Amino acid sequence: MLIPGQPMQAVMAFVVDLLFGDPSFVTHPVILMGKLISWGEGFLWHDDQDAQGQKLAGTLLVLGVVGIAFGVGYALLLMAAHIHGVLAHLLSIWLISTTIAAKGLWTEAGQIQHWLQQDNLAEARKAVGRIVGRDTAQLDTAGVIRATVESVAENTVDAVIAPLFYALLAGAPLALAYRAVNTLDSMVGYKNERYRDFGWAAARVDDIVNYIPARLTGLLMTVSAAFLSLDAKNCWLILCRDSSKHPSPNSGLPEAAVAGALQIQLGGESSYQGTVSFRPYLGNPGNALIPNHINQTRWLMVMSGILAILAGSIIWVV
């Protein structure tokens, strides 16, 4: 059967991503999704629409892009299965791997840590600017570390745990549909003048599909902290105490878990396009932020992914 998730496919996809990431010689499905979203936005968004009209147009965009992502993935697997069952399994593994970005996060965060350890703050600022949306030109060393740790923690949900969750649930087509939702949110799910109404559906659907994976991530990070000899008890305490303080219904869980496990404090002031905003603090003001906290967060991400596929495989088989 092509649709029910195959645990071995998810396991192999995670390994493929960790080893190879996203090869530059292959057009990544997310790039194609991005082009489809841009085309759909150009077709559906109009200046003269009222709020309800823009919400309807944005909803149609979400339904169309997610439906196409699922349908194309399913059709490709059907065609591959007609050729040979092994080809269908290999294709499924590759498709699932494209929805995971653990290697990319590991590499980007590691590069930031490298520049900080070389006392090259200018390059570290440039590097962190590639993975966060906040302004980075004026960040000090602690600000770069906080931005990196928060980004890796938050993206552990949508770049690792959620794709694996949906792949285990219903195979590559559903993992691709999830990635389409996530890409829609990153492109149109903003609360600015243009996207406040048009991106409403993308943002809401993204919150919904990440609801369970985010909470699983908090639990997985707590267990991972114990395996990595970090503070698992504090991880759980801060997760329970502070995760709801975050304005996002999902992002606060992995960030609070990391803050507790590393005995650090996240949150505070950040600048976005010149506008300073404040997010409530997560964690206690314990250890000062140091570059190694980036590496510890990377390992929490990877260990959480490993535990996710182990637990998912056991549940799926039972």
DAWO-V477466 format. One record per backbone hydrogen bond with DSSP energy under -0.5 kcal/mol. NH is the residue of the N-H (numbers start at 0). CO is the residue of the C=O. E is the energy in kcal/mol with one decimal. If there is no record, write none. Layout:
nh:NH co:CO e:E
nh:NH co:CO e:E
This chain:
nh:4 co:168 e:-0.7
nh:6 co:4 e:-0.6
nh:8 co:5 e:-0.7
nh:9 co:5 e:-1.7
nh:10 co:6 e:-2.6
nh:11 co:7 e:-2.7
nh:12 co:8 e:-2.4
nh:13 co:9 e:-2.2
nh:14 co:10 e:-2.0
nh:15 co:11 e:-2.8
nh:16 co:12 e:-2.4
nh:17 co:13 e:-2.4
nh:18 co:14 e:-2.3
nh:19 co:15 e:-2.9
nh:20 co:15 e:-0.7
nh:20 co:16 e:-1.7
nh:22 co:20 e:-0.7
nh:25 co:22 e:-1.2
nh:27 co:25 e:-0.5
nh:30 co:27 e:-1.0
nh:31 co:27 e:-1.5
nh:32 co:28 e:-2.6
nh:33 co:29 e:-2.6
nh:34 co:30 e:-2.1
nh:35 co:31 e:-2.2
nh:36 co:32 e:-2.7
nh:37 co:33 e:-2.4
nh:38 co:34 e:-2.2
nh:39 co:35 e:-2.7
nh:40 co:36 e:-2.9
nh:41 co:37 e:-2.2
nh:42 co:38 e:-1.7
nh:43 co:39 e:-2.4
nh:44 co:40 e:-2.8
nh:48 co:45 e:-1.4
nh:53 co:49 e:-2.4
nh:54 co:50 e:-2.3
nh:55 co:51 e:-2.3
nh:56 co:52 e:-2.4
nh:57 co:53 e:-2.7
nh:58 co:54 e:-2.2
nh:59 co:55 e:-2.3
nh:60 co:56 e:-1.9
nh:61 co:57 e:-2.1
nh:62 co:58 e:-2.6
nh:63 co:59 e:-2.5
nh:64 co:60 e:-2.7
nh:65 co:61 e:-2.5
nh:66 co:62 e:-2.0
nh:67 co:63 e:-2.3
nh:68 co:64 e:-2.4
nh:69 co:65 e:-2.4
nh:70 co:66 e:-2.8
nh:71 co:67 e:-3.1
nh:72 co:68 e:-1.9
nh:73 co:69 e:-2.4
nh:74 co:70 e:-2.6
nh:75 co:71 e:-2.6
nh:76 co:72 e:-1.8
nh:77 co:73 e:-2.1
nh:78 co:74 e:-2.4
nh:79 co:75 e:-2.4
nh:80 co:76 e:-2.4
nh:81 co:77 e:-1.7
nh:82 co:78 e:-1.0
nh:83 co:79 e:-2.8
nh:87 co:83 e:-1.6
nh:88 co:84 e:-2.0
nh:89 co:85 e:-2.6
nh:90 co:86 e:-2.7
nh:91 co:87 e:-2.3
nh:92 co:88 e:-2.3
nh:93 co:89 e:-2.2
nh:94 co:90 e:-2.8
nh:95 co:91 e:-2.6
nh:96 co:92 e:-2.2
nh:97 co:93 e:-1.5
nh:98 co:94 e:-0.5
nh:98 co:95 e:-1.5
nh:99 co:96 e:-1.0
nh:100 co:158 e:-2.7
nh:104 co:100 e:-2.2
nh:105 co:101 e:-2.8
nh:106 co:102 e:-2.7
nh:107 co:103 e:-2.6
nh:108 co:104 e:-2.6
nh:109 co:105 e:-2.1
nh:110 co:106 e:-2.1
nh:111 co:107 e:-1.8
nh:112 co:108 e:-2.3
nh:113 co:109 e:-2.3
nh:114 co:110 e:-2.2
nh:115 co:111 e:-2.1
nh:116 co:112 e:-2.5
nh:117 co:113 e:-1.3
nh:118 co:115 e:-1.7
nh:119 co:114 e:-3.0
nh:120 co:118 e:-0.9
nh:123 co:119 e:-1.9
nh:124 co:120 e:-2.5
nh:125 co:121 e:-1.7
nh:126 co:122 e:-2.6
nh:127 co:123 e:-2.6
nh:128 co:124 e:-1.5
nh:129 co:126 e:-1.3
nh:130 co:127 e:-1.5
nh:131 co:127 e:-1.1
nh:134 co:270 e:-3.9
nh:138 co:135 e:-1.3
nh:143 co:139 e:-2.3
nh:144 co:140 e:-2.3
nh:145 co:141 e:-2.7
nh:146 co:142 e:-2.4
nh:147 co:143 e:-2.2
nh:148 co:144 e:-2.9
nh:149 co:145 e:-2.7
nh:150 co:146 e:-2.0
nh:151 co:147 e:-2.7
nh:152 co:148 e:-2.5
nh:153 co:149 e:-2.7
nh:154 co:150 e:-2.7
nh:155 co:151 e:-1.0
nh:155 co:152 e:-0.7
nh:156 co:152 e:-0.5
nh:156 co:153 e:-1.2
nh:157 co:153 e:-0.9
nh:158 co:154 e:-2.4
nh:159 co:155 e:-0.7
nh:160 co:155 e:-2.7
nh:161 co:156 e:-3.3
nh:163 co:159 e:-1.8
nh:164 co:160 e:-2.7
nh:165 co:161 e:-2.5
nh:166 co:162 e:-2.1
nh:167 co:163 e:-2.6
nh:168 co:164 e:-1.7
nh:169 co:165 e:-2.6
nh:170 co:166 e:-2.3
nh:173 co:169 e:-0.8
nh:174 co:170 e:-1.7
nh:175 co:171 e:-2.7
nh:176 co:172 e:-2.0
nh:177 co:173 e:-2.4
nh:178 co:174 e:-2.2
nh:179 co:175 e:-2.1
nh:180 co:176 e:-2.0
nh:181 co:177 e:-2.5
nh:182 co:178 e:-2.4
nh:183 co:179 e:-2.5
nh:184 co:180 e:-2.3
nh:185 co:181 e:-1.9
nh:186 co:182 e:-1.3
nh:187 co:183 e:-3.0
nh:188 co:183 e:-0.7
nh:188 co:184 e:-1.4
nh:189 co:187 e:-1.1
nh:195 co:191 e:-1.9
nh:198 co:194 e:-2.2
nh:199 co:196 e:-1.1
nh:202 co:198 e:-2.4
nh:203 co:199 e:-2.4
nh:204 co:200 e:-2.8
nh:205 co:201 e:-2.0
nh:206 co:202 e:-2.0
nh:207 co:203 e:-2.1
nh:208 co:204 e:-2.8
nh:209 co:205 e:-1.4
nh:210 co:207 e:-1.1
nh:211 co:207 e:-0.5
nh:213 co:209 e:-2.5
nh:214 co:210 e:-1.3
nh:215 co:211 e:-2.4
nh:216 co:212 e:-2.3
nh:217 co:213 e:-1.8
nh:218 co:214 e:-1.7
nh:219 co:215 e:-3.1
nh:220 co:216 e:-2.9
nh:221 co:217 e:-1.4
nh:222 co:218 e:-2.0
nh:223 co:219 e:-2.8
nh:224 co:220 e:-2.4
nh:225 co:221 e:-1.2
nh:226 co:222 e:-1.8
nh:227 co:223 e:-2.2
nh:228 co:225 e:-1.2
nh:229 co:224 e:-3.3
nh:230 co:260 e:-1.9
nh:231 co:229 e:-1.5
nh:234 co:230 e:-2.0
nh:235 co:231 e:-2.1
nh:236 co:232 e:-2.2
nh:237 co:233 e:-2.9
nh:238 co:234 e:-2.0
nh:239 co:235 e:-2.3
nh:240 co:236 e:-2.1
nh:241 co:237 e:-3.0
nh:242 co:237 e:-0.6
nh:242 co:238 e:-1.2
nh:244 co:241 e:-2.0
nh:245 co:241 e:-0.5
nh:245 co:242 e:-0.9
nh:251 co:247 e:-0.7
nh:252 co:249 e:-1.3
nh:253 co:249 e:-0.7
nh:254 co:250 e:-1.6
nh:255 co:251 e:-2.4
nh:256 co:252 e:-2.2
nh:257 co:253 e:-2.4
nh:258 co:254 e:-2.5
nh:259 co:255 e:-2.3
nh:260 co:256 e:-2.6
nh:261 co:257 e:-2.5
nh:262 co:258 e:-0.6
nh:262 co:259 e:-0.6
nh:263 co:258 e:-2.3
nh:265 co:281 e:-2.7
nh:267 co:278 e:-2.3
nh:269 co:276 e:-2.5
nh:271 co:274 e:-2.9
nh:274 co:271 e:-1.9
nh:275 co:273 e:-0.6
nh:276 co:269 e:-3.4
nh:278 co:267 e:-2.0
nh:281 co:265 e:-2.5
nh:285 co:283 e:-2.7
nh:286 co:262 e:-2.8
nh:292 co:289 e:-2.0
nh:293 co:290 e:-1.7
nh:294 co:290 e:-0.9
nh:295 co:291 e:-2.3
nh:296 co:292 e:-1.9
nh:297 co:293 e:-2.2
nh:298 co:294 e:-2.1
nh:299 co:295 e:-1.9
nh:300 co:296 e:-2.1
nh:301 co:297 e:-2.2
nh:302 co:298 e:-2.8
nh:303 co:299 e:-2.0
nh:304 co:300 e:-1.8
nh:305 co:301 e:-2.3
nh:306 co:302 e:-2.6
nh:307 co:303 e:-2.0
nh:308 co:304 e:-2.1
nh:309 co:305 e:-2.0
nh:310 co:306 e:-2.8
nh:311 co:307 e:-2.8
nh:312 co:308 e:-2.0
nh:313 co:309 e:-2.0
nh:314 co:310 e:-2.5
nh:315 co:311 e:-2.5
nh:316 co:312 e:-2.3
nh:317 co:313 e:-2.5
